Amino acid sequence: MASPRLETYCCPNRDAATQLVMNFQPEVFCGVCIGSASISLTLTILQLLPKKGQSPRKMPKASSSSTILLLISICDILGGLGMIFRSSVWLGFPGFIANISVVNGTDVWPSTFCVGSAMWIQLLYSAGFWWLFCYAVDSYLVVRRSAGLSTIVLYHMMTWGLAVLLCVEGIALLYYPSISSCENGLEHAIPHYVTTYAPLLLVLVVNPILFRRTVSAVASLLKGRQGIYTENERRLGTEIQMRFFKIMLVFVICWSSNIINETLLFYLEMQPDINEMPLKNIRSAALITWIIMGVLNPMQGFLFTLAFYGWTGWKVDLKWRKREIPWESMSSSTAGENAYPSPVNYQSNIHDSKKISTTDSQQTDEAISMLSEGNTSSDERLTRSSPIYQGW
């Protein structure tokens, strides 16, 4: 799982709360992490692979939203691989891991492995949080027609830049002036926890607001497309709203245990002795949520693919398919339009006005399609209700 306690454990003089959870059935905990991450990794890759008997997803054009969804899944896959590697070493080489607790030890590799693996996991899941925030921003900008493929460069700069900056800053403050001196006071730990949970809390607070505004903008967009709000438009708007709801539901399920666990552990840290009997229930709750984190954090990758695309099936199609070159259909369409030029000016003006309206409606359809990508029924209804489909 992804917790700032992983980096804190690399300190030989770690706090008592971190010692409590990290030493609680470590073999069982690492086995849970390996099992959950392996299942999620396998199912996530299965979800993303093309399937037999299914036509590839058709989009009016490449969208930044679809790219962001893929990058979120990639971050989850790489983060899950980091969990599997770290837990496997933890189980396979207990003597190697035991050297982490040695103060002023001569072997630097255990501490290097501890810090490196923890940073890998934390960095990738933090980047996933930032990408999810970018997806909410991009969805809102798409319906406002202020986004495009060019914005993906800005998203890359913001996501990887902030993820690396916060991760390095938090680690530097935690291990300052050296790894053997960290955790001597909360002034080392608190900045590290703040930089770790800042993107998580940002998604929890800001994404629902952006998703709600996007849904309202989609409803206005659908109403203004033909001047009426039919049952098809209503269902399409509801499906987009449900998609956003599923995304936030998965996020809350997978990461609420982290917030609860961290709150309990900070409370225990503030106590003079965490082993007192009145704190037994709090210790038990902290240990339970610790195990839950090991199950739910790695499962985010697979659950997100369900929220993004639904269940895509088991039958994988690895055959290479030739795709139609876009400019071939465009050139044939252009040739068809220019084959019979209008000899009268007023007919050309009528044609131009219809073309403008059709272009505007097509842009609306593209914006809605970007938000409902992966939902075949939505794409079909959108196409059938489009003026282009109706021969307008």
N, C-alpha and C positions, 0 to 999 in steps of 0.2 A: 504494500500500500504506500501511499504518498503522504508522509507526515514529516514536519520539521524535527520530530523526535529522532529520526534516522540520523540527521547531522549531529544532533545533541549527543547521541550515544557515542559518537566518535571521540568525545572528550573523556579522558581518563577520570577526571573529577566531575563526572556528570551529576545532575541533581537527583534527589531521591525519587521523585515522581517518574522521571525517565527510566531510572533503574528498575522501578516497580514493573512497568509495562514491558520493557524489553527483556526482562528476565522471567516473565510469566510464560511458562511452557513454550520456549523458543522453537523447539522442534515442531510442535503442533502448529504454531503460528506460521512458521516458514512453509510447512506443508500446505496449509490453507492458502497462503499467498501463491504458491506454485500452482496448486490445483485451479484456483479461481482465475489466475492470469492465463494459464494454458487453455482453459475452456473459452475464455473471452477472446483470446488471440485467434484460436482456430475458427470460432464462429464469426468473428469480425472479418477475417480474410474470406471465409465462405460467402458471407453476405456481399462483399465487394466484387467477387469474381462474376463474370458474365454467366448466364444460365441458358441451358438448352431449351428450345421451344419458346423463348422470349425474345422479342425484338429489342434491340438496344434502345436505351432511353434517347428520345429525340427532343432536342431543344431548338428553339428558333435560332439561337446563336449561343456561343460559349459564354458562360456567365461566371462572375466572380463568386457568387453564392455557391454554385456547385463545386468550385475549386476549394472554397473554404471548408465545405463539408468533408471533402476528401482529406484535406490537411488535418482536420480534427481527428479523423479516424487514424491517420498515419501517426500523429502524436500519441494516441492511445496505444497503438500497436508497439511503437518503440518504447513507450513507458512500461508496457507489460513485459517486453523482453528484458528490460532492466530489472524488473521485480523478480522474474524467473532466474536470471543470472545471479542476482544478489542472494536470494534465498537458497539457491543451489549451493553456492560457495559456503553459505552459513551452515547448511546441513552437512555438506561433505567434508569440510575442514574445520571442525570445532576448535582444534588447537591453534590454527591460524587466527581465528576470530578472537580467541581468548587473549591474544597479545595486544588487542586494542586497549584493554583495561590496564596495561602495564604503564606506569608513569615513568618517564625518562627512559623508555626502552630503546634499544639500539636498532631494532627492526622497524623500518618506516613503512614497509609494504602493507601491513594490516591497516594502519591508519589511512594510507593512500587509497586502498580499496574501499574502506568505509566511507571516506569523504567523496571519492569519485563516483561510486555507485549511488550514493544518496543524492548527489548533485544531478546525476543523469536523470533519475526518476523525477526529482523535484522540478527540474528545468522543463522536461517534456510535458508534464501535466500542467505546469504553469503556462507554458505556451499554448496548450489546449484550451485553458481558460481564456486567454487573450483572443484566440481564434474564435471562440464561441461568442465573445463580446463583439468581435468584428462582424460575425454573421448577423447579429441583431442590428448592428449599425447599417450593414450593407442591405439587409432586407428593407429597412426603412427608407434608405436612399434609393433603392431600386424602384419602389412604388412612387417615389417623388421624382424619378427619372434624373437622379443626380449621381448615379453610380455607373460603373462599367468595368471592363477588363483593366483599364488603366489604374483603377483604384487598388487593384490587388497588390501593386508594388508598394503603395503606402501601407497597406495592411501587413505586408511582410516586414517592412521596416519597423512598424510599431510593435508587432507581436514579438518578433525575435529580439529586437532591441530592448524592449521593456523586460522581457522574460530573462534575458542574459544579465541585464543591468541589475534587476532586483535580486536575482539569485546570487550573483557575485557579491553584491553589496551586503546581503544578509549573511553570507558565509564569511566574508571578511570581518564583519563586526562580531560574529560569533567566535571566531578563532583568534581574534586580536588579543594580545600580541603574538601568541603561538597557540597551537592546538592543545598543549598541556596546561594552558592558563585559562581556557574558556570555562564558562559556567561558574566563575567565582562570584558572579552577581547577576541580577536580572538585567543590568544595563547591557550585558552581552547577548542575552537570549531574546529580550523583547523586540529589538529591531529585526532580528532574524524571523521571528514569528509574524511580525507585521508585514514584512516584504513577501512572506510565503502566502499569507491568507488574504492579502489585498486584492489580487485578481479574482479569487474565489468569491469574496464578498461583493466585488464589483458586478460580477455576473448575477449573483443572487438578487441584488438591489436594482440594477439598471436594466438588465435584459427584459424583465417582465414589463417595464414601462415602455421600452422600445417596441416590444412585440405587440403590446396593446395599441400603440399608435399606428403600427404597421397594419394591423387588422382593420382599424377605423379607416385608414387611407385606402386599403383594398376595397372596402365596401363603397366608398365614394367613387373609386375608379371604376368599379363594375357598374354602378348606377349611371355614371356619365358616359359609358361606352355606347349604349343604344338608347339612353333616356328612360329605360325601364329596369326594374330589378326583379328578374324572373326567378323561378325556383332553382334553375341551374346555377345562376349567379349566387343565390343564397347558400346553396350547398357547397359551392366552391369556396366561398368565404368562410363557411363553417369548418371545412376541411383544413384550410390554412391555419385557422385559429386552433384547431385540434393539434396540428403539427407542432405549433409553438408550445402549446400546453404540454405535449409529450416530452419535448426537449427539456423544458424546465422541470417536469416531474422526474425525469431520469437524473437530472443534475442534483436535485434536492435529495433524492433517495440515495445516491452514491456518495454525497459529501456532507450531509447533515450530521452523520455519525462523527466525522472529523471535528466539527465545531463543538459538538457535545463533549467529545473526549478531551479536547484541548481545554475547554472550560473547567472540566472536572480536575484535570491534572494541574492546571494553574491554581485552582483552589487548594489542592493538596500541597503544592509547593509553598503556599503562604502559611501553612501550619507548622508549628515547631516540631511536631513528630507525626508523620503520616501513618504510623503503625498503631495509633491509639484506637481503642475499641469504638468510640463514637463515630469514627471515620470509616468503619468497616463497610457500610453500604455504599459510600462514595468510592471506596477502592474497588468494590465489586462492580459497580456501574462503569468505572473507568476501564477495567479489564474486559468487561463484556463488549463495550463499544470498540475497544482495541481489536478484538477478534472480528467484529462486524466490519470494521474498516478493511481488514485483510481480505474480506469476501467481496465487499461492494465496490471499493475503489477500482480494482482491475476490471470489474464487469461493466464499467462505464462504456468501454469501446463497443461491445456488442449491443448493449441497450441503446446506445446512440444510433447505431445503424438501423435498429428497429424503428426508432422515432423518425429517422430521416427517410428511409425507403420502405419500411414495412418488411415483412418476411419475404425474401426473394427466392426461397426454395433451396433444394439440395443438389439438383442436377447442374453440374458445372460444365460449361462449354469453353474449352480452351483452344478451339479452332480459330484461326485467323480469318477475319471477314473483310472483304473489300468494301470500303465505304465510298459512297458517291461523292465525287468532287463537287463542292458547292458551286463553283463558278460555271460548271457545265450547265446546271439547271438554270442558273441566272442568265447565262448567255442565250439559251434557247428561249427562255421567257421574254428576254429583251427583243430577240429577233421576232417573236410572235407579235409583240406589241408594236414594233416598228414596221411590220410588213404592210400594213394598210394605214398610212398616215391620213389624218382627217383633213379634207380639203377646205373645210370651213372653220373660221376662227372661233366662232361661238361654241362649236362642238369641242374644239381643243380646250377651251376654257372649262367647259363642263367636265371633260375628262380629267383636267388638272385638279379641279376641286374634289372630284371623287377620289383621285389618287392621294391627295392630302388627307382626306378623311380616312381612307383605307390605311395609309401609313400610320396615322395617329392610333387607329384601332389596333394595328399590328403591334405597335410599341406597347400598348396596354396589354395585349395578349402575351407579349414576351415577358413583361414585368410579372404578370400573374404566373406564367409558366415557370419562371425562375424560382418562385416561392413554393410552387406545388410540384417541383421535380421529384420523380420517383413514384408519383401517384398517377397510375395509368388512367383511371376513371376520370380524374380531374382534367387531365390533358385532353381526353376525348370530348368531354363536355365543353371545354374551352374552345376546342377546334370547331365543334358543331355550332356553337353560338357565335362564332366569329363571322363578321360580314364577308370575309374572304371565302369562308366555306359556303356561305349561303349564296355566293355569286353576286354579291352586291356591287 
